[in-house]
């Protein structure tokens, strides 16, 4: 029985290698045998097990802060290892984007990387939170690898309030791992990816016209273009982090009670825990929210829109429109509650409150689209970017606006109160005087005629 199983495995191995050899002639990649590596082994020792590896091909290049994934390997402990060429010999990779499903099952995710060791420009990392599956054939469709943004080195974002958290570098390779009789055979093949251009992250605040309660809905979106024309965008996946916040402004009587920058006022923030999201989006799927309490209004939008569809019916400034009109598509990926209110109207001190949600490190993972009469479902090379906490259509709750209309009016209010008090105290005398004035107005013409 053991001999029959061994013969079958040998036959299967020969078939796989023959198939891969045939596939090599058509798509241009070569199968290789890579030994399972240990977590603690040296990066150079691991790579030199490949007889074709030449360390001279990976020199130090000053001021080149790019990242290039040159190999992956499954460790003896069931971890996934990543080998990266970093020409500067500095910095650390932060995350890697890959999918274990391919074609219609493609769903890339971002995994954190743990630095293990390095030799000059060659770095070895472990993928955090990932275990190698027990399937005979395993796919690793690697889209991109990221590192922290470097000011003065990387291209800065456009638009006020935009922050790039991590920069993406394309990998665009699919590694296939096949294990037969304890030996792992790897193949490597180039894949198609999409690179994001002119990215802009923001939020649009939906509210009722008479929003006296101060409650609204923040619809978070990312606008973008690609390096080629997408005729129809059907699906997308977006990843990001979110956390709730509460802002409190304590406006004391010293100084201007509505200007927190003056003496006597203070501003404090409290936050919830960060939550990671991966959100699938569809072109024909609608989102809707009802805003308000007594006077309510329903707002509806599609998860995927063109720039024209997104801008229709919205009140946006010229500067915002100039930024958005550089792009072609908008992904409406998240909706959160927003509220602002004041603790009192006339009392002192006056407290103002604001609650909402911060959204950070927004990145597009996957796009499914039509182009050149074909359907593509591909991974996306995209930075992780954070937009402004302020909406693209800023506004103030009518209650807050009412309070702010009294910026310089405390003395006037005091004078008005004093006049009211005087009016009450001297009511009889004032009314008598008013009567005299009225009588004089009506008798004056007759006296002039006489």
Residue pairs with C-beta under 8 A, 6 or more apart in sequence:
6 181
9 180
9 181
12 180
13 180
13 181
16 178
16 180
16 185
17 31
17 185
20 31
20 185
20 187
21 31
23 29
23 187
24 30
24 31
27 189
29 187
29 188
29 189
29 190
30 187
30 188
31 185
31 186
31 187
32 50
32 185
32 186
32 187
32 188
33 183
33 184
33 185
33 186
34 49
34 50
34 71
34 73
34 184
34 186
35 49
35 184
36 73
36 74
36 75
36 76
36 184
37 46
37 73
37 74
37 75
37 76
37 81
38 75
38 76
38 77
39 75
39 77
39 79
39 81
39 116
39 126
40 116
42 117
42 119
42 124
43 83
43 116
43 117
43 118
43 119
43 122
43 123
43 124
44 55
44 119
44 122
46 73
46 81
46 83
46 124
47 53
47 55
47 70
47 71
47 83
47 122
48 55
50 71
55 122
58 70
58 85
58 87
58 120
58 121
58 122
59 87
59 121
60 87
60 88
60 89
60 120
60 121
61 87
61 88
62 88
63 88
63 153
64 87
64 88
65 86
65 87
65 88
65 90
65 91
65 147
65 150
65 153
65 154
66 86
66 87
66 169
67 84
67 85
67 86
67 93
67 145
67 146
67 147
67 169
68 84
68 85
68 86
68 87
68 169
69 82
69 83
69 84
69 85
69 96
69 142
69 145
69 171
69 173
70 83
70 84
70 85
71 82
71 83
72 80
72 81
72 82
72 83
72 140
72 142
72 175
73 80
73 81
73 83
73 186
74 80
74 81
74 132
74 138
74 177
74 184
75 81
75 126
75 132
78 131
78 132
79 126
79 127
79 130
79 131
79 132
80 126
80 127
80 130
80 132
80 140
81 116
81 124
81 125
81 126
81 127
82 93
82 96
82 113
82 124
82 125
82 126
82 127
82 145
83 122
83 123
83 124
83 125
84 93
84 122
84 123
84 124
84 125
84 145
85 121
85 122
85 123
86 93
86 121
86 122
86 123
87 121
88 121
89 118
89 120
89 121
91 147
91 148
91 150
92 113
92 115
92 123
92 147
92 148
93 113
93 115
93 123
93 125
93 145
93 146
93 147
94 112
94 113
94 146
94 147
94 148
94 166
95 110
95 111
95 112
95 113
95 145
95 146
95 166
96 110
96 111
96 113
96 125
96 127
96 142
96 144
96 145
96 146
96 171
97 108
97 109
97 110
97 111
97 142
97 143
97 144
97 145
97 146
97 168
97 171
97 365
97 379
98 108
98 109
98 111
98 140
98 141
98 142
98 143
98 171
98 379
99 105
99 106
99 107
99 108
99 109
99 139
99 140
99 141
99 143
99 379
100 133
100 138
100 139
100 140
100 141
101 107
101 139
101 141
102 139
102 141
102 174
103 377
104 377
106 141
106 366
106 377
106 378
106 379
107 237
107 365
107 366
108 141
108 143
108 237
108 365
108 366
108 379
108 380
109 239
109 278
109 365
110 146
110 239
110 363
110 365
111 127
111 128
111 129
111 130
112 127
112 128
112 129
113 125
113 126
113 127
113 128
113 145
114 125
114 126
114 127
114 128
115 123
115 124
115 125
116 124
116 125
116 126
117 123
117 124
118 124
132 138
136 178
136 179
136 180
137 176
137 177
137 178
138 176
138 177
138 178
139 174
139 175
139 176
139 177
140 174
140 175
140 176
140 177
141 174
141 191
141 379
142 171
142 172
142 173
142 174
142 175
143 170
143 171
143 172
143 193
143 379
143 380
143 381
144 168
144 169
144 170
144 171
144 193
144 379
144 380
144 381
144 382
145 168
145 169
145 171
146 166
146 167
146 168
146 169
146 383
146 384
147 166
147 167
147 169
148 165
148 166
148 167
149 164
149 165
149 166
149 167
149 383
150 167
154 164
154 167
156 164
157 163
157 164
157 199
157 385
158 198
158 200
158 323
158 326
159 200
159 323
160 319
160 388
161 387
161 388
161 389
161 390
162 200
162 201
162 385
162 386
162 387
162 388
163 385
163 386
163 387
164 383
164 384
164 385
165 360
165 361
165 383
165 384
165 385
165 386
166 361
166 383
166 384
167 383
168 363
168 381
168 382
168 383
168 384
169 381
170 193
170 195
170 381
172 190
172 191
172 192
172 193
172 381
173 188
173 189
173 190
173 191
174 188
174 189
174 190
174 191
175 186
175 187
175 188
176 186
176 187
176 188
176 189
177 184
177 185
177 186
178 184
178 185
178 186
178 187
179 185
191 378
191 379
192 376
192 378
193 378
193 379
193 380
193 381
194 226
194 227
194 367
194 378
194 379
194 380
194 381
195 226
195 227
195 380
195 381
195 382
196 224
196 225
196 226
196 364
196 380
196 381
196 382
196 383
197 224
197 225
197 226
197 227
198 223
198 224
198 225
198 326
198 327
199 222
199 223
199 224
199 382
199 383
199 385
200 222
200 223
200 224
200 323
200 324
200 326
200 327
200 387
201 220
201 221
201 222
201 359
201 362
201 385
201 386
201 387
202 220
202 221
202 222
202 223
202 320
202 387
202 388
202 391
202 392
203 218
203 219
203 220
203 221
203 359
203 387
203 388
203 391
203 392
204 218
204 219
204 221
204 314
204 391
204 392
204 393
205 216
205 217
205 218
205 219
205 338
205 391
205 393
205 394
205 395
206 216
206 217
206 218
206 219
206 289
206 291
206 299
207 215
207 216
207 217
207 291
207 292
207 395
208 291
208 292
208 295
208 296
208 297
209 297
210 295
210 398
211 291
211 292
211 397
211 398
212 397
212 398
212 399
213 292
213 293
213 339
213 341
213 397
214 339
214 340
214 341
214 397
214 399
214 400
215 291
215 292
215 293
215 337
215 338
215 339
216 291
216 337
216 338
216 339
217 289
217 291
217 299
217 335
217 336
217 337
217 338
218 335
218 336
218 337
218 338
218 356
218 357
218 391
219 287
219 289
219 299
219 301
219 332
219 334
219 335
220 332
220 333
220 334
220 335
220 336
220 359
220 362
220 387
221 310
221 330
221 331
221 332
221 333
222 238
222 330
222 331
222 333
222 362
222 364
222 385
223 307
223 310
223 323
223 324
223 327
223 329
223 330
224 327
224 328
224 329
224 331
224 364
225 326
225 327
225 328
225 329
226 328
226 367
228 371
229 371
230 328
230 329
230 367
230 369
230 370
230 371
231 369
231 370
231 371
232 283
232 369
232 370
233 283
233 304
233 329
233 367
233 368
233 369
234 282
234 283
234 304
234 368
234 369
234 370
234 375
235 280
235 281
235 282
235 283
235 304
235 366
235 367
235 368
235 377
236 280
236 281
236 303
236 304
236 331
236 364
236 365
236 366
236 367
236 368
237 278
237 279
237 280
237 281
237 364
237 365
237 366
238 277
238 278
238 279
238 281
238 331
238 333
238 362
238 363
238 364
238 365
239 276
239 277
239 278
239 279
239 361
239 362
239 363
239 365
240 276
240 277
240 279
240 333
240 334
240 359
240 360
240 361
240 362
240 363
241 274
241 275
241 276
241 277
241 359
241 360
241 361
242 274
242 275
242 277
242 334
242 336
242 357
242 358
242 359
242 360
243 271
243 272
243 273
243 274
243 275
243 357
243 358
243 360
244 271
244 272
244 355
244 356
244 357
244 358
245 269
245 270
245 271
245 272
245 355
245 356
245 357
245 358
246 269
246 270
246 271
246 353
246 354
246 355
247 267
247 268
247 269
247 353
247 354
247 355
248 267
248 268
248 269
248 270
248 351
248 352
248 353
249 260
249 265
249 266
249 267
249 351
249 352
249 353
250 265
250 266
250 267
250 268
250 349
250 351
251 257
251 258
251 260
251 264
251 265
251 349
251 350
251 351
251 352
252 264
252 265
252 348
252 349
253 264
253 348
253 349
254 263
254 264
255 262
255 263
255 264
255 265
256 262
256 407
256 408
257 265
257 348
257 349
257 350
257 406
257 410
258 350
258 403
258 404
258 406
258 407
259 265
259 407
260 266
260 267
271 358
274 360
277 334
278 365
279 333
279 334
281 303
281 304
281 331
281 332
281 333
282 303
282 304
283 302
283 303
283 304
284 302
285 302
285 303
285 304
286 300
286 301
286 302
286 303
287 300
287 301
287 302
287 303
287 332
287 335
288 298
288 299
288 300
288 301
289 298
289 299
289 335
290 296
290 297
290 298
290 299
291 297
291 298
291 299
301 310
301 332
302 309
302 332
303 331
303 332
303 333
304 329
304 330
304 331
304 332
305 329
305 330
305 332
306 328
306 329
306 330
307 324
307 325
307 327
307 328
307 329
307 330
309 330
310 324
310 330
310 332
311 321
311 324
314 393
315 393
316 324
316 392
316 393
317 392
320 392
324 330
331 364
333 362
334 359
336 356
336 357
336 359
337 355
337 356
337 357
338 354
338 355
338 356
338 357
339 353
339 354
339 355
339 356
340 352
340 353
340 354
340 355
340 396
340 397
340 400
341 352
341 353
341 397
341 399
341 400
342 350
342 351
342 352
342 353
342 399
342 400
342 403
343 350
343 351
343 352
343 353
344 350
344 351
345 399
345 402
345 403
350 403
352 400
352 403
356 389
358 389
359 386
359 387
360 386
361 384
361 385
361 386
362 384
362 385
362 386
362 387
363 380
363 382
363 383
363 384
363 385
364 380
364 382
365 379
365 380
365 382
366 377
366 378
366 379
366 380
367 376
367 377
367 378
367 380
368 375
368 376
368 377
368 378
369 375
369 376
370 376
396 404
406 413
423 430
